[in-house]
Amino acid sequence: MKIKNIAIIAHVDHGKTTLVDQLLKQSDTLKNRETISERAMDNNALEKERGITILAKNTAIYYKDYKINILDTPGHSDFSGEVERILKMVDGVLLVVDAFEGCMPQTRFVLSKALESNLKPIVVINKIDRDFARPDEVLNEVFDLFIDLKANDEQIDFKTAYVSATLGTCSLSSDIKTQEKTMKPLLDLIVKEIPYPKIKKAGGMQFQGALLDYNDYVGRMAVGRIERGIIKVNEMVCCLRNDGTRKEFRIQKLYSFLGLKKIEVEEAFAGDIVAISGISDINVGETVCTIGQEEALPPIKISEPTVEMLFSVNTSPFSGKEGKFVTSTKIDERLNKEIQKDVSLRVRRVGTSDEWLVLGRGELHLGILIEQMRREGYEFQVSKPKPILKVIDEVTYEPYEYTVVDTPNDTVGSVIELLGNRGGALKDMSSDDKQTKLIYSIPSRGLIGLMTDFMTATKGYGTLSHIFEEYKKVENISYGSRKLGVLVSINQGKVTAYGIGQIEDRGVFFIEPNEEVYEGQIVGECNKDDDLAVNVTRAKQQTNMRSAGKDSTVVLKRARRMSLEACLDYLNDDELLEITPKNIRLRKKLLNTNERKKSDSRKNN
């Protein structure tokens, strides 16, 4: 059977995964009685909830006499390292662009990587049915982007399909009236335009893993394309390691992909994308060869982390009450298991303490890990996310992000002031009757904790996307920290309506009556710059006297509830976030009120 290998690349939420659903449904892959759920490739619960792809997914479809291997890639910049490695396995890409939003930061990034790899592109203008869709203008934007990225003549001569992945319609014309309920025009374009895999004929078997997979039965697996020869189960092969050593091992399991399934096979041929197991510590970029015919393929670059956080064992008074896995041993095992399949993650134990420095590609990357661990029953605490600094020749450098903002015209002034105060440099600006697009270069630390202020400044209508740009010298500017102080509980106990009511004018509360709190827990935001120690467990004194209005109902303002990402953004350097399966609590590092006051006074002096 003839093979075609493609990757679907796009900015976040432009419809890659929904498009894969339609290709699966309308190809010759699924059996008559086999159905798939919406966004079936996103099989992780968090992916379903958030509507994003976190990890790259492999599938394959049959169409006519072709097997088309499809790799669905993450769209968020925090997972961009996956995209770079996936492009090593394919011969062409479907560049999906929203018919209304047009080209966004990740569109630029993924296309630049595809062009660098000399891959054949097909442009897919998606969401053609969307209100205010502007397919012709978006196509011009894409064409300008190709020119800006210095695409060659063959790459600029790309073919275009117009689709509504949600409705399952497609055509080769931008006219919405030509849409038909079929994906065959796009499938025919793939068969016609995407080249066959470049297969080396001379020499023995050669395979390179570009992704990692893991399960408890076979351990770590490498996913990649067979560059040459045939792989067979139980065959003795040689792994050429990234450190220059070599190790012989037996192929224990060999998997091919079809539809939503990973199928165990006895052999696979050059050009196909497969997963192999048999060596417990195989890594991305290592080459597997026939023994005696060892020849290493060019190494694969793995994206470096840009953000770090400190994970530690929970030390709050409520430690061990809500979690299933609370010890340092369990947390250490879980973090080490995660790096078996996520090569963009780094974990370092901090000396002999119960702390781990966890480095990732961004706040979302680490936030996803935290949420997964929380749902699995782990209990721990984390510090404020910080950008990773580099020191070169005694000069300190920090990561900067290429940032694109779309905002209503009446909020442009507020956005420019907000980003300017966080070290952003305006690079370009364009507008139409309703919206303005701003392009910035901004330090990563300026983006931490930005989204709440940004949504306020744009009245909830703005969008902000960013991707790593480069390391630049650190400017001596302080920004990114929270301006207002917090309300901190001075004792442990159950929150009372009376206790909150007495100090409600001091700020906004994060807790409600009858919740349990402890000394040092952050229970609200102060309306002044300094922190304020408060008693929220105070009860009204009982007397034998009755007074007018004594038993009237206390009406309190609704508490502000924050998501995990919002809490991470909210943290200051002297604070931690307690994570349990049931609760997320903001707290001070020093819980004792008197000790904290002494520490603050020493800092001020």
N, C-alpha and C positions, 0 to 999 in steps of 0.2 A: 504494500500500500504506500502511496506517495504521501510525504510528510511536509507540512508547513508549520513554522513556529512563529507565533506573534505575541507581543505584549500589548496590553491595553493601558495607556498612560493618560493622565489628565490631572487637572487641579481637583482638590477635594470637592465632593458633592456635584461633580459635573456628569455623573451617571454611568461610570464604568461598570460597576457591579450589576446594575439593572440591565445594562446592555448585554453582559455575559449571560444573564438569565434568558434573554430572548434568543440569543444564539444557540443556547442549549435546547430550548423548547422547539425551535424551528429547524434544527438540523436533523440528521438521521441517527441521533445518538440514543435518545431515551426510548424505552419500550412504550407501547401503547398505554399500559396501565400505570406507568411511572410518572409521577408529578413532582414538581419542585415548588418550594415556597418562594415568596418574594425575597430577592437578594440572597439567594440560596448559598452563594459562595461565602458570604459573611456568616460563618457557622459559630462564631464566638458570641456569647450573650451580650457583651459590651459593644461589639460591632453592630449587632441588631438594634440596640437601644440608641446608640449615638449616630447611626447612619453613616459610619465611616469604615473603611477597610484599614485594619491595623497591621495585619501580616499578609504578605503576598500569597496568592492561592494559585494552584495549578489545576487545570482541567484540560480535557481534550474532547473534540467533537468529530463525528464522521459526517462528511458532506460529499456526496457523489462518491468518487473513489479516492478521496483524500482523508487523511487524519490531520486535523488542525489542532496543535497544542496551543492553548491559550493561557497566558499568565496575567491574572488580575492583580494590579499593583496598588499599593497605598497611595492616596492622593495628598495626605497631610505631610508638611515639610519635615515633621519629626521622624518620619519613617522613610525619608528619601534614600537612605542607604540601601534599602531593599530594591528600589527602582534601579539604581546603578548596577547592581549585581544581576538582576533579572535580564537586563539588556545584553549581557554576555551570552545568554542562551538562545536568543531569537534572531530572526533575519529581517523582521519588519515590525512596525508598530501601528496601532490604531490610536491616533491622537484625538481624544474626545474633548470637544469644546462646547460649553453652554451657549445656546443661540441667543441668550440675552446678556449674560455676564461677559462673554468674550474671553480674551486672553488674560490670565491671572498669573501671579508669581510662580506657582508650581507648573503651570503650562510652559512657561519660559524655561524653567529648570529641566523638566523631563524632555522637552524637545531638544534642548542643547545637548543633553547626554545622548539622545538617539542619533542626532546628526554627527556627533563626535565618533560614535560607533559605526557610522556609515550604514545605518539601517534604512530600509525603504519605508516611507511614511504613507499612510492613508488617513486623511482628515475626516473625522466624523462630527458633523454639527448636530448636537443632540438637543433635545427639548424644543423641537421645531414647533410644537403645539403650544408652547408657553405664551402667555400674554406679553405683548410688547417684544416678541422675538424679532431679532434683526439679523437673519442669517447671512444676507449679502454683506452687511457691514462687518460682521464677525469674520467672514471669510477673508475680507480685505485686511483685517487686523492680523489674522493668521499668516497671510502672505507677507505682510510687512515684518512679522516676527521671524519668518524664515530668512528674509533678506538681512535683517538685523543680526541674526546668528550666523551669517555667512554660509548659508546652505549652498551646495553646488547646483549646477543646472538640472541634473537628474532629480535631486531631492525637491527642488522648487516646482518641478513639473508633477506635483502630487495630484491624486484623484480625490474626489470629495463625495461623501454620502451624507444625506440629510435624514435624520431619524428621530422618532419619539420612542425611546426605550421603554417608557412607561406604557404606551399604547401598543407597542410592538409593530410600529409602522416604519417604512423606509422608502426612499426613492433617491434618484441621482439628480434631482432638481430641487431648487430652493422654494419652489412654488408648493405651498401646503396642500393644494388640490391634487397634486400628483402622488401623495403619500398612499401606499398600499399596505395592507396588513400582512406583511412578509418581510423577512430579513434577507431574502435571496439576492437582491441587488448588492448588498454589502458582502455576503458570502462569496458571490461571484467575483467581486473586486479583490477579495483576499486571495482566492485561487489564482486569479490572473496576474495580480500585481506583486504579491509577496514572493521573493525568490525561494528556491529550494535550499535546504541547509547546505553549507559548504563542507563537504565531507573529504577528509584526507584518505586516500586509498592505500598508500604505501605505509607499511609498518604495522605494529600490533595494536591492541586495544588502547584507547586513550579517553579518559573521562575526567571532568573537573567539576567539583561541587561549587555551586554559586549560592545556594541557600541551605539552611539546616532545618531538619524536622526531628521530632523526638516523640517516642511513646515508651511507656513503662515495660513493654514486652520485648522490643528489639533494641531499645536505647536510641542513641543518636544516629540519624540518617543524613546522608548528603544528597541533595537534589541538584541535578545538572544535566547537561547535554552530552551525549556520547559523540566525541569528535571523530573517532576512528574505530573501526573494527566491531566486534561483538562482545557483549558482556553476558556471561553465563553464571547461573547459581552454582555454588560450591567450587568455583574456579579460584585457584590461588593467584593473587595479583600483588602488585607492589604500590605502596602509597609514597609519593615523593612529598615530604613534609615542607611546610613553610620555613622551617628553621634549617633546611638543607639536609636533614637526615632522611632515611628511607625505612619503611617498615612493611614486611610482607604479611598478608592476611587473606582469609577466605571470604568470598562473597556469600554471606548467610541468607540474605533476603534481597530480592530485586522486585521493584514495583513500577508499574506503568500507570498512567492516568487515563480515565475515561469517564466523562460526565462528572458526577459528584463522587466517584469512587476511586480508591487507590487499589489497583488490581495486582495481585501477586503473579509474576510471570517467571518462566524458566530462562528466557534469554531476551535480549533487546539489541537493536541494530543501530549503527551510526546514524546520527541525525535526530534520534528520538530523545525525549526528555524523560528521565527516570529517577528513582530514588534507590540508593543502595545502603545496606547496613553490613557490619562485620568488623568495624574498627571503632572502639568506644569513644575515641577522642579526635575523630576526623574533623577537619576544619575547612572553612570556606577558602577556596583558592588552591587547595592541595590536589595534585594530579594523581589519578589511579591509572596504572599502566600494566601491560603484560610483562611478566618477569623476564628480564633479559633484553627487553626493548624499551627501557625507561627513557622517557623524554618529557620534561616538564613543560606545561603550558604557561604562558605569561601570567604573573600573579594578578590576583583581583584585589583592588584597593577597597578597604572597608572604611566607611565614613567614621570620622572621629567624633566622640561625644563633645557637646558644647555646654551642658548644664550638669551640675552635681548637687546631690543632697545627702544628708547624713541620716541613715536609718539606725534605730537603736531599740533595745528592749524597752517595753513600756514601764515607766517608773512612777506613774501616777498612783494615788491612793486606791483607785479602782482597778488596778492591775490584776489580771487573771479572772475577773468577774464575768467577762462577756466573751472572751476568745477561747478557741479550742487549742490553738498553737501559740504559746506565749513565751517559750524558752528560747535562749540564744541558739541552741542546737537546731531547733525546728526552723527558725528564721534563716539561719545560715544554709541549711539544706535547701530551703525554698529559693533563695537567691541564687545559689549555685545551679539549681535545676533550670532557672530562667536563662542563665547565660549559655546553657547547652544548645538553645535554639535561637537566641537573640544575640547575634554577634556584634550589634551596635551598642550593647550594654556592657559596662565594666563594673565589677564589684571588688572592693578592697577591704579587707578586715582591718580595723584601726587598732593596731597593737594587739594586746590580749584583752581589750575591753569588749563589751557587748555592743559594739558600734560597727557600722559598715558604711564606707563611702561608696555611693552608687552614682555612676556617671551615665548619662543618656543623651539623646539627641535633642531633647527639649522638655518643657514642662508637661506636655501631653504624653510623651513617651513614658516618663516616670509616673505620671498620674494614672495611666492605664495599669501599670504594674501594681501600684498601691491599691487600686480598686479591685484588681483581680485577687490579690492576697487577702484583702478584707473579706471578699465574698467566700473565699475558701476557708475562713475561720481563723485567720492570723490576727494577732494583736501586737502592735508596735507603735513607735512614734517617729516622726520625721521632722527635719529642720527646714528652714526656708531654702528654696531653690536658688542656686547662685551660678552665674556664668563661669566657665573654666578659663582662667587666665594663663597666658604663656609668657615666660620670661626668655627673651632672646638678646644676648649681648648686654645683659643688665637693663634692658628696656622691657617694660610690661605691656603686653598686647591683650586685647579683649575681642570677643567675637562680635561682628556687626551683621545686621540682617537687612536684606533687600525687602522693603515693605511697600505694599500697595493698599491704599485706602480708597474706598468708594463711599461717598457721603452726600446727603442732600445739600444743595447749594447754600441754604440758610444756616448750615452748621460748620461751614468751611473754616471760618475764623476761629471758632472754639477748638477745632481739631488741630489746626496749625499751631496754636498757642500750646495745646496739650503736648503734642509731639516735640515741639521746640524745647519745652521745659524738660524733656526726657532725653535730650542729646541728639534728637533727630535732625538730619540735614535734608531739606527739600530738594529733590533732583529734577522733578518734572511735575507739570500740572496741566490738566485738560478738563474741559467741562462742556456740557450740553445744557438744554433748557432746565433739566431737573437735577442732574447728578454731576459731581466733580470727582475726578480721579487724581489722587496725589501719590507720587512715588517718592519714598524716603530711603535713606540709609541711616539706620538707627542702632545703637548698641543693644546687645541682647538684654543687658540688665535694665535698660530703659523700657523693655517690653514686659518685664516681670511685674505683675500686678496692675497692668495698664487697662485690661478689658473693662473693668467696672466703670472707671472714669471715662473710657472711650464711649461706652454705650450711653452713659449719661450725657456726654457732650453731643452725641449724634441723635439723641432722643430715641435710641433703639433702632434706628434705620441704617446705621453705618455698618460696613463690613471691612475687616482688616485681615490681610494675609501677609505672611512673611516667610522668608527662607534664608538660610545661612549664606552670607555673601563673602566675607573674608575677615581676617584678624587685622585690627588696626591698633595703633598706640592708644593707651588709656589716657583720656583727658581728665584733668583734675576737676571734675564736676560731680557734685553729689545729686543723685536723682534715683527714683525707683522705690524709695522707702515711703511708708505710710505717713501721712501728715498728722492725722488725729490720734490721740491716745486711746486707751481701752479701759473698760471697767473690769476690775479683777476682784473675784470673791475673796473675802478675808477668813472664811471658815467653811466647814463641811456640813452638809445637811440637805434638807429638801427645800426647794425654792417656794416662797409664799407670795401670794398676790399682794399682801400688805407690804412685804419687803421690797418688791419691785415698785409698788405704787409710791412709796416714800421717796424714791430717788429717780423716778421715771423722767424727770426733767433734766437729768444729767447726761442723757444720751439715748442711744438705741440699743435694745437688748436682743441677745441671741438665744435666750432661754425663756421658758414659760413656767408658770406655777406647777408644783409637784415634781419637777425634774430634780434629780440628785446632782449636786455640784460639790467641788472640793476647794480647799484653800489654794489659791494660785491659778484657778481656772479663769479664763477670759469669758465673761458673761455678757459683754456688750461693748459698744463703741462709744467712747466719751465724746462730748461735743467741744472739748478743748484739746490743746496739744499734748497735755501731760496725762499719764495714767492715773486712775483714781481707784483706790481700794474701797469696796462697797460690801454691805451686808444684805444679801438677797434672801437670807433664810430667816430674817427677823419676823417674829410672830407678834400679833397684837396682844397686849396685856389683858388678862381676864379680870373683870371687876364685877361687883354686885350692882353697880349703878347702871341705869339705862339712860341714854341720851337721844335726842331727836336726830334721826338720820344715821344712827349707829350701825344698823344692819343693812344699809343701802348697798347695792351691788357695786363692787369696784370694777370699773371699766378700764382695761389696759390696752395700750397699743399692741398691734400684732408684732410678734417677734420676727426679726430678720433671719431667715434660714438660708444658709450658703451651701453651695455644692462643694465637692472635694477640690476642684480646680480653683474655685473662688477662695476657699480657705488657704490653699497653698499660696495664692497671690497675696493674701491679706497678711501673712506672717511677717514679723520683723525679726531682726537678728537675735533678739533675746527671748524668742518664743518658739514653741514646738506645736506640732499637730498630733494629737493622740488618735490613733486609728484602731477601731475595734469593729467586729462584725455588726454591732448594733448602733454604734455612735461614732461621730467625729467631733472631737473637742479641741478647741484652741486653749493653750495653756502657756504660762510663763516657764522658762527653764528653771528659775529659782521659785519654788512654790511658796516658801515661807515669806510672809509679808515683811517682817522686820529685816530678814537677811536681804531681801530685794531692795528695801529702802537704803540700807547701808551700801549695797553695791552701786546703786544709782548715784548716791552722794559722792562716792569715791570717783566715779566716772566724771561727774560734773566738776570735781576739784582737779 
